[in-house]
């Protein structure tokens, strides 16, 4: 099927190509009735604007590349949707790609190619959500340096601070501390941490336990695709090896916490009477399980606003100085699981 051009619309309406072009852009010097006729003709012919040609003229694509890990995670999915809404309000579209992550949280070589593909599409800005450090020696360092040279704005989150890009930092240490302290204030003393002991959440848990003179206990899990399953399996194994559960469990994410609750209930144990459970992320489904899950996280609308506001300020040249950093604290949402 031949591509419909502005000339085809002009011939159908009986006006010049320039009039068609200005009419499709709703320029006020083109009469309202003429604009309407032009748009009706364009729709009837199946006209689609040539975005590539427009990009060449304007030297911008009005697209933002988004590269994030854990796209199967409800938190990430909701964040990307909130971000899409923010971007479209300002006239931008998102091109989204998923970054691979194995159980050891190692960088996949395919990730570099995924981000290079976004840059090859001449995105106006780049948003990266990852777990890896982004210093010059890390895999993304050369890409970020290239973005700086081409004046392509970059915002990163979920990673240690970097001087190569604007950064949204989440204070997971504070979150781990406050969530654990909530359990301690509720009277729990035997509190176990389920997750990996090499992240800031665990460090916050550890500090809170030490500050109150309590012994730390933890069970290690990795980050497989099925977080519900790993929570359930880890709890099953714990109950096979121990006659009773701890008084309370801090799980490193809500999906794992839900799996833990499932295991406890299958073993005839009550939550929170026999074992309290709390998690991280405050995913929407946590409010609707039985019992509703206590969690610490933040509203994804707030998070998307912070990321997008940092990006749009760079795009509009409202911020032109060195890389900026914003630290966000999460909100403790107390429900019936503890």
N, C-alpha and C positions, 0 to 999 in steps of 0.2 A: 504493500500500500504506500503510495507516494506521501512524502512529508508535506503537511499543509504549511504554507508560508503566509507572511503578512500580505504579499501580493495577491494571493488567492482570496483573502478576506476583502481586500480593497476592491478587487474586480466584482465580487458578489454584492458589496454594499454600494459601489459606485463612488468611492472616495479615494484619496491618495494613500500611498503606503505610510507616509508620515502621519496622516490623520488617524489611520488604524493604530499605529504605534502609540500615539499620544492618547487615543481613546481607551486602549487597553490598560493604560496607566492611570486612567481617570483624571487626566489633566483638565483643569477647569476651562481652558480656552476652547475645548471641544464641547459642543452642546450636549445636553443630557440625553436627548432623543437619539442623537447620532451615536453617542457612547453605547446606548442600549442596543441599537441596531448592530454595531460592531461586535459587541459581546455575544449577541444572539447568533450572528453569522459565524463567529469563532467557535461557539459551542456546536453548531450544526455541522461544521466541517471537521470537528475533532481536533482543533488547533491546540498545540502544546508549545509553550515558549521554549526557546533554545537557551537553557540555563548556561551551557558552556560558552556560547557566544556572549551572553550578558556578562559572564564572569571575566572574560577577556577584556571587555570594555571597561568594566568597573574595577578590575584588579582585586575582586573579592568574590567569594562563592556563597556567602551567607550560610555556610555550614560549619559546624563544630564537630571535631572528632572526639569520641568518647571511648576510652579503652579501660575496661575494668575486669577484675577477677570475680569469680563466684557469681556469674550471671544466673545460676540456678537458685541462688539465695533470695528468698522473698524480700529481704532488706534491700538488696541491690536492684531487684526488679522494680520495686516501688520508687526507689531513688531515681532511677533512670526515667521513669514516667513523670515524676514531679519535675525533673530537670527539663524534659521535653516541653512541658507546658510553659515553664519559665522562658525557655529559649524561643519558642514560637511567638510568645507575646512581644518579643523584641525583634521578630523577623528573621530568626535563625532556625535552621533545621539541624538535627543531630544525625551523625553517621556513627553507629555504635558497633564495637567489636569486643569480643570476649578474650581475655588473657588467660592462658592455661596456668594451672597451679597443681603440682603434685603433692603427695603426702608430706614430703620433706620441705615443702614451700620453696622449692628451687625454681630458678628462672628457666623457662622453656625458650629455646632458640626461636621457635615460631612466633613468640611474642614480639620480638624485634621486628620481624617481617610484617606483623599485623599493624603495628604503629607506623612503620614506613609506608604501608599501603594508604593509611589515612593521610599522611603528609603528601603522598603523591597525588592525592585528589585535591590538593591545594586548600585544605580546610583553613578557615580563618583563625581557629584556635584549637587547642587540644586539652582535654580533661582526662587525667589518668588516675584511676583508683587501684592501688596495688599494695602489697605487703612488703615489697623490697625497698631497701635503701636506694636513693637516687643520687649518690655522690658521683663525681667524675669517674671513679674507678668501677662503678657498678654498670650493669648492662645497658641501662637507659641513659647513662651519662653522656655519651657521644650524641645521641638523638636530641637530648635537651640542649646541648651546646649548639647543635645545628638550628634548633628552633629560636634560640636567642639571637643567632647571627641573622636569621631571616625575619626577625621581629614577629614571630608567631607566638602569641600568648599561650602559656601553659599553666594549668592549675592541677596540682596533685593532692591526693588525700589518702589517708590510711598508711602513710609512710613516714619515716623520720624526716625531719626538716632538711631541706636542700637549698643551697644558694642559687640553684639553677632554675628554679620555678617558684611561683606563688604556691603556698602550702596551706591546706586546711588540716590542722592537727586535732585529733580526738584524744582527750586526756583519759586513756583507758586505765592508767594507774589510779587516778582519782575515782573512777567508776568502780574498780575492783575493791578499793578501800571502803567506799561508802556502802556498797552492797553487802560486804562482809560485816561492817560495823552495824548495819541494820539488823542482821541476824544475831549478832552478839548482844545488842540491846534488847532483843526479844527473849534473851535468856539462853540461847543455844551456845554450847561450849565445844562439843565435838562436831566441827564443821570441816567437811572435806571439799577439796577443789577438784573438779573433773575437767580436764583439758590438757593443754601443753604448758609446762612450767617455765617456758622461756618467752612469755609475753608480758606486757604491762598489766594485763588484768590479774594474772597470777601474782605479780609483784605487789599490786595493791592489796590483794587478799593476804599475802604473806606479811606485809607490814601491819595490817590491822590485827592479825592474830598475834604478832609479836608485841604490839603495843598493849594488848590486853593479857599478855602472859599465857597465851594458848598455843598448843602444839599444832603444827600444820600437817595436814594429810592431803595427798593428792593422788589421783589416778590419771595416767597419761592416755590421751587419745590423739589421733592425727586428725586430718581434715578431709575425709573421703567425701565422695559425692553425696552419700546418704547420711546426713547428720542425725536424722531421727534414729536410724539403725545403730550408729555408733554409740549414741547415748544409751539405748536399750541394751545393747550387747555389753557395754562396759559395766552397767549396773547389774546385769545378770551374773557376770563373772564375779563382781564384788560380793554378791549375795551367796554365791557358791563357796567363796573362800572365807566368809565371815558369817557368824550366827545372827548378826543384827546389823542394820544400816547405821550410818552416823546420824547424829541428831539433825543435821542439815547438810545440804549439798549446794555449792556454788558451781554452776555449769558455765563453761566459757561461751556458750551461745544458746539461744532459746530453743532451737530445734533439738539440740542435744538434751536440754532440760526436759522437753516434752517426751523424748525417748526414755529418759530416766523415770519420769512419772509413770509411763506405761509399764515399765518393768516392775516398779514397786507395787503397783496395783495388781499385776498378774501374780505376784508373790503374796498377795493378801495383806499388803501393808497400806496404811492410810497416809495420805498427804494432806495436811502437815503433821497430823498427830504422831505418826511413827517416824516420819522423816520429812523435814521441810525442804523445798527445792526453789532455787532462784536462778535466773539466767541473765544473759546480756542480749541486747538488740531491741527489745520491746516490739517484737513482730506482732502484727495485727491478730493472728490466730491465737496468740497467748492469752488474750482476754476471754476466749470462748472455750478453752479446754476445761476439764474438771479435775482439780479446782483451777480457777483462773491463776495464771502464772505471774508472780512477782518478778519484775525485770528492770534493768536499767538501760536506757537508750535515749534516742531523741526522735522527735517527729521528723520524718523525712522531708516534709515541706520546709522546715527550718534549715535542714542540712542543704537541700537543693538551693534554697535562697542564698545561703552563704557561698556556695561554690559558684553559682551563676553571677552573683553580684561582683565577686572577685574577677570573673572572666569579663563581664560586660564593661567594667571600669577600664580594663586593659584595651578592649576593642574600641572603646570610645575615646581613648587617650586621656582619660581622667586620672589614670595612674601610670606614670612613666618612669618611676624610680626603681630602685633595687627590688629584688624579690621580697614579697610580703608574706607574713605568717599570721594565721588566725587560729587560736586554740578554742575548741568547743568543749563544754562540759555536758555530760549526759544527765537525764532526769530519772530519778528513782520513782518507779510506779509500783506501789504496794498493793498487792491483791491477796487472794486467799491461800496461796501455796506456802506462804510463810509470813 
